[in-house]
Amino acid sequence: MMGVRNGNWRLRMINSDTEAMELSFSLQDNARVRLNLQPTKPLIRFGEDGVSRKGEHPAATSYYLSFTQLATSGTVTLDGTEHAVTGSSWMDHEIASRQLSSGLEGWDWTAIQLEDGREIKAYILRREDGSADTYSRIIWIDRDAGVQSFGPEAFEWERARWWHSPRTGTRYPIEPVIRTHDPDTDEPIVLRLRPTMDAQEILGDVGGIPYWEGACVVIDEKTGTILGRAYLELAGYAESLGDQLR
């Protein structure tokens, strides 16, 4: 069966018919993770047959594939004690030549799993003045894996709450509010992404530049109802990524 390895991280396919996978890795000396991942939706190819544009330059593209729903079960072993875990995962695989066009410094990105069986991927490609580039997108994946993609005119990304890192001094907008329309009903919808904890900064893993990424709860801004869960990534706030990714 096909498998890939990166350091002590290993992902291998265990059933080619169902595309079930097994993921295993360790963190430091006291934590080990082993997970079985079973896709419950087919592979999603974003952009034009998987080619996702990130700017005007022909090289500002990536080949972008996702399993947006993976039934997940396995174990987490911490300090010698094994814990059974279950849940749902999202797996992205992105191969890029150059990510950013001229004038861009980073991105605000999220992957959302809604409780109603749909998913949203949204990202702001951030210009140097903080505004959204024309290649920013909000993408809805319906219950049957149909994909609808909309440009920056279809949504607003408000940086509603900021957090100041005590380790690097960087300020991150860790609690965004996304305003858009539900494509199924055309009704307005306002989603607040609230981090499960503020301190989810990653130190130096993008060319030595810190960034923030972590788990969030998705809340209906009008009613306070929990609508799902999300993963949020904020890159280019400690230092512009433009020179490294152009």
Secondary structure as the mmCIF struct_conf table of DSSP 4:
data_model
#
loop_
_struct_conf.conf_type_id
_struct_conf.id
_struct_conf.beg_label_comp_id
_struct_conf.beg_label_asym_id
_struct_conf.beg_label_seq_id
_struct_conf.end_label_comp_id
_struct_conf.end_label_asym_id
_struct_conf.end_label_seq_id
STRN STRN1 GLY A 3 ASN A 6
TURN_TY1_P TURN_TY1_P1 GLY A 7 ASN A 8
STRN STRN2 TRP A 9 ASN A 15
TURN_TY1_P TURN_TY1_P2 SER A 16 GLU A 19
STRN STRN3 ALA A 20 LEU A 27
TURN_TY1_P TURN_TY1_P3 GLN A 28 ASN A 30
STRN STRN4 ALA A 31 PRO A 39
BEND BEND1 THR A 40 LYS A 41
HELX_LH_PP_P HELX_LH_PP_P1 PRO A 42 LEU A 43
STRN STRN5 ILE A 44 ARG A 45
TURN_TY1_P TURN_TY1_P4 GLY A 47 GLY A 47
STRN STRN6 GLU A 48 GLU A 48
TURN_TY1_P TURN_TY1_P5 ASP A 49 GLY A 50
STRN STRN7 VAL A 51 ARG A 53
BEND BEND2 GLY A 55 HIS A 57
TURN_TY1_P TURN_TY1_P6 PRO A 58 ALA A 59
BEND BEND3 ALA A 60 ALA A 60
STRN STRN8 THR A 61 LEU A 78
TURN_TY1_P TURN_TY1_P7 ASP A 79 GLY A 80
STRN STRN9 THR A 81 ALA A 96
BEND BEND4 SER A 97 SER A 97
TURN_TY1_P TURN_TY1_P8 SER A 102 GLY A 103
STRN STRN10 LEU A 104 LEU A 114
TURN_TY1_P TURN_TY1_P9 GLU A 115 ASP A 116
BEND BEND5 GLY A 117 GLY A 117
STRN STRN11 GLU A 119 ARG A 127
TURN_TY1_P TURN_TY1_P10 GLU A 128 ASP A 129
BEND BEND6 GLY A 130 GLY A 130
HELX_LH_PP_P HELX_LH_PP_P2 SER A 131 SER A 131
STRN STRN12 ALA A 132 ALA A 132
HELX_LH_PP_P HELX_LH_PP_P3 ASP A 133 ASP A 133
TURN_TY1_P TURN_TY1_P11 THR A 134 TYR A 135
STRN STRN13 ARG A 137 ILE A 141
TURN_TY1_P TURN_TY1_P12 ARG A 143 ASP A 144
STRN STRN14 VAL A 147 PHE A 150
HELX_RH_3T_P HELX_RH_3T_P1 PRO A 152 ALA A 154
STRN STRN15 GLU A 156 HIS A 164
TURN_TY1_P TURN_TY1_P13 PRO A 166 THR A 168
STRN STRN16 ARG A 171 HIS A 181
TURN_TY1_P TURN_TY1_P14 PRO A 183 THR A 185
STRN STRN17 PRO A 188 PRO A 195
BEND BEND7 THR A 196 THR A 196
BEND BEND8 ASP A 198 ASP A 198
STRN STRN18 GLU A 201 VAL A 206
TURN_TY1_P TURN_TY1_P15 GLY A 207 GLY A 208
STRN STRN19 ILE A 209 ASP A 220
TURN_TY1_P TURN_TY1_P16 GLU A 221 THR A 223
STRN STRN20 ILE A 226 ALA A 235
BEND BEND9 GLY A 236 GLU A 239
TURN_TY1_P TURN_TY1_P17 GLY A 242 GLN A 244
#
